[in-house]
Amino acid sequence: MNNYETVCIVRPDLGDEAVKALIQKAAATIESGAGTVVKLDDWGRRKLAYPIRKKNEGYYFVYSYSSSAETSKELERTLRFNEDVLRYQTIRVVERKPAEAKGPAKEEPKGGETANG
């Protein structure tokens, strides 16, 4: 199982019930593929940086979830074929461990030598 985040922008003129239905459909797609939704961030209506399909605003929501790659692709397919979705993007979240302290990064000059020679 991998960790993913999907950001979705929906048409702003869509009603609240339709937006909630779309969010529920996305969650159902994740859960039907044996994935688990970790977090849903509902950002609400925001101004777009540039017009998309002649719209200046969009309704944003972000899913953080854990699933297989196939489930993530299925979610993207579901969003791609929905006419109410203006944009979406999925990224795989990779957890990195902090680097261990190894000592000095540079070697210091030995025996009275200077860095300039």
LOSEKE-254373 format. One record per residue (C-alpha): residue number from 1; y, z, x. Coordinates in Angstrom, 1 decimal, padded with zeros to 4 digits, always signed. Example, Ala and Ser with C-alpha at 12.3 -4.5 7.8 and 13.67 -1.06 7.14 Angstrom:
<pts>
<pt pos="1" v="-004.5" w="+007.8" u="+012.3"/>
<pt pos="2" v="-001.1" w="+007.1" u="+013.7"/>
</pts>
This chain:
<pts>
<pt pos="1" v="+000.0" w="+000.0" u="+000.0"/>
<pt pos="2" v="+003.5" w="-000.9" u="+001.2"/>
<pt pos="3" v="+006.8" w="+000.4" u="+000.2"/>
<pt pos="4" v="+009.3" w="-002.0" u="-001.3"/>
<pt pos="5" v="+012.8" w="-002.1" u="-002.8"/>
<pt pos="6" v="+013.9" w="-004.7" u="-005.3"/>
<pt pos="7" v="+017.5" w="-005.2" u="-006.3"/>
<pt pos="8" v="+018.1" w="-007.1" u="-009.5"/>
<pt pos="9" v="+021.3" w="-008.4" u="-011.1"/>
<pt pos="10" v="+021.2" w="-009.1" u="-014.8"/>
<pt pos="11" v="+023.8" w="-011.0" u="-017.0"/>
<pt pos="12" v="+026.6" w="-008.6" u="-018.0"/>
<pt pos="13" v="+026.7" w="-009.9" u="-021.6"/>
<pt pos="14" v="+023.2" w="-008.8" u="-022.3"/>
<pt pos="15" v="+022.9" w="-005.8" u="-024.7"/>
<pt pos="16" v="+021.9" w="-002.4" u="-023.6"/>
<pt pos="17" v="+018.5" w="-002.6" u="-025.4"/>
<pt pos="18" v="+017.7" w="-005.9" u="-023.7"/>
<pt pos="19" v="+018.6" w="-004.5" u="-020.3"/>
<pt pos="20" v="+016.4" w="-001.4" u="-020.9"/>
<pt pos="21" v="+013.6" w="-003.8" u="-022.0"/>
<pt pos="22" v="+013.9" w="-005.8" u="-018.8"/>
<pt pos="23" v="+013.8" w="-002.6" u="-016.7"/>
<pt pos="24" v="+010.7" w="-001.4" u="-018.6"/>
<pt pos="25" v="+009.0" w="-004.8" u="-018.2"/>
<pt pos="26" v="+009.6" w="-004.7" u="-014.4"/>
<pt pos="27" v="+008.2" w="-001.2" u="-014.3"/>
<pt pos="28" v="+005.2" w="-002.3" u="-016.3"/>
<pt pos="29" v="+004.6" w="-005.2" u="-013.9"/>
<pt pos="30" v="+004.6" w="-002.8" u="-011.0"/>
<pt pos="31" v="+002.2" w="-000.3" u="-012.7"/>
<pt pos="32" v="-000.1" w="-003.0" u="-014.0"/>
<pt pos="33" v="-000.7" w="-004.0" u="-010.3"/>
<pt pos="34" v="-001.8" w="-000.5" u="-009.4"/>
<pt pos="35" v="+001.6" w="+000.2" u="-007.9"/>
<pt pos="36" v="+003.7" w="+003.3" u="-008.4"/>
<pt pos="37" v="+007.5" w="+003.4" u="-009.1"/>
<pt pos="38" v="+009.0" w="+006.0" u="-006.8"/>
<pt pos="39" v="+012.6" w="+005.7" u="-007.9"/>
<pt pos="40" v="+014.9" w="+003.7" u="-010.3"/>
<pt pos="41" v="+018.6" w="+003.5" u="-009.5"/>
<pt pos="42" v="+020.6" w="+002.2" u="-012.4"/>
<pt pos="43" v="+023.9" w="+001.1" u="-010.9"/>
<pt pos="44" v="+025.3" w="-000.3" u="-014.1"/>
<pt pos="45" v="+027.9" w="-003.0" u="-014.5"/>
<pt pos="46" v="+029.7" w="-004.1" u="-011.3"/>
<pt pos="47" v="+032.0" w="-006.9" u="-010.2"/>
<pt pos="48" v="+030.2" w="-009.6" u="-008.2"/>
<pt pos="49" v="+031.5" w="-010.7" u="-004.8"/>
<pt pos="50" v="+031.5" w="-014.3" u="-006.1"/>
<pt pos="51" v="+030.8" w="-015.9" u="-009.4"/>
<pt pos="52" v="+027.1" w="-016.6" u="-010.3"/>
<pt pos="53" v="+026.5" w="-019.0" u="-013.2"/>
<pt pos="54" v="+030.1" w="-018.6" u="-014.2"/>
<pt pos="55" v="+029.8" w="-014.8" u="-014.4"/>
<pt pos="56" v="+032.1" w="-012.4" u="-012.5"/>
<pt pos="57" v="+030.2" w="-009.2" u="-013.3"/>
<pt pos="58" v="+026.5" w="-008.2" u="-013.3"/>
<pt pos="59" v="+024.3" w="-005.3" u="-014.3"/>
<pt pos="60" v="+022.6" w="-003.9" u="-011.2"/>
<pt pos="61" v="+019.4" w="-001.9" u="-010.9"/>
<pt pos="62" v="+017.2" w="-001.0" u="-007.9"/>
<pt pos="63" v="+013.5" w="-000.2" u="-007.9"/>
<pt pos="64" v="+011.8" w="+001.7" u="-005.0"/>
<pt pos="65" v="+008.1" w="+001.4" u="-005.3"/>
<pt pos="66" v="+004.8" w="+001.4" u="-003.5"/>
<pt pos="67" v="+002.4" w="-001.4" u="-004.2"/>
<pt pos="68" v="+000.3" w="-004.2" u="-002.7"/>
<pt pos="69" v="+001.9" w="-007.4" u="-001.6"/>
<pt pos="70" v="+000.4" w="-009.3" u="-004.6"/>
<pt pos="71" v="+002.1" w="-006.9" u="-007.0"/>
<pt pos="72" v="+005.4" w="-007.4" u="-005.3"/>
<pt pos="73" v="+005.0" w="-011.2" u="-005.5"/>
<pt pos="74" v="+004.1" w="-010.8" u="-009.2"/>
<pt pos="75" v="+007.3" w="-008.8" u="-009.9"/>
<pt pos="76" v="+009.4" w="-011.5" u="-008.2"/>
<pt pos="77" v="+007.6" w="-014.2" u="-010.2"/>
<pt pos="78" v="+008.4" w="-012.3" u="-013.4"/>
<pt pos="79" v="+012.1" w="-011.9" u="-012.4"/>
<pt pos="80" v="+012.4" w="-015.6" u="-011.3"/>
<pt pos="81" v="+011.3" w="-016.9" u="-014.7"/>
<pt pos="82" v="+013.6" w="-014.6" u="-016.7"/>
<pt pos="83" v="+016.8" w="-016.5" u="-017.6"/>
<pt pos="84" v="+018.8" w="-013.2" u="-017.9"/>
<pt pos="85" v="+018.3" w="-012.4" u="-014.2"/>
<pt pos="86" v="+021.1" w="-013.8" u="-012.1"/>
<pt pos="87" v="+019.8" w="-012.7" u="-008.7"/>
<pt pos="88" v="+017.0" w="-010.5" u="-007.2"/>
<pt pos="89" v="+015.8" w="-009.6" u="-003.7"/>
<pt pos="90" v="+012.8" w="-007.6" u="-002.5"/>
<pt pos="91" v="+012.5" w="-006.0" u="+000.9"/>
<pt pos="92" v="+009.6" w="-004.2" u="+002.5"/>
<pt pos="93" v="+010.7" w="-000.8" u="+003.7"/>
<pt pos="94" v="+009.2" w="+000.1" u="+007.0"/>
<pt pos="95" v="+009.3" w="+003.8" u="+008.0"/>
<pt pos="96" v="+010.1" w="+004.2" u="+011.7"/>
<pt pos="97" v="+009.3" w="+007.3" u="+013.7"/>
<pt pos="98" v="+012.2" w="+008.6" u="+015.8"/>
<pt pos="99" v="+011.9" w="+007.6" u="+019.5"/>
<pt pos="100" v="+010.6" w="+010.4" u="+021.7"/>
<pt pos="101" v="+012.9" w="+011.7" u="+024.5"/>
<pt pos="102" v="+011.7" w="+010.1" u="+027.7"/>
<pt pos="103" v="+014.1" w="+011.2" u="+030.4"/>
<pt pos="104" v="+017.0" w="+009.3" u="+032.0"/>
<pt pos="105" v="+017.4" w="+005.7" u="+031.0"/>
<pt pos="106" v="+018.8" w="+004.7" u="+034.4"/>
<pt pos="107" v="+017.5" w="+005.5" u="+037.8"/>
<pt pos="108" v="+020.0" w="+007.5" u="+039.8"/>
<pt pos="109" v="+020.7" w="+006.3" u="+043.4"/>
<pt pos="110" v="+018.6" w="+008.1" u="+046.0"/>
<pt pos="111" v="+019.6" w="+009.4" u="+049.5"/>
<pt pos="112" v="+023.4" w="+009.2" u="+049.3"/>
<pt pos="113" v="+023.5" w="+005.6" u="+048.1"/>
<pt pos="114" v="+026.2" w="+004.7" u="+045.7"/>
<pt pos="115" v="+025.9" w="+002.3" u="+042.8"/>
<pt pos="116" v="+028.4" w="-000.1" u="+044.5"/>
<pt pos="117" v="+026.5" w="-000.3" u="+047.8"/>
</pts>
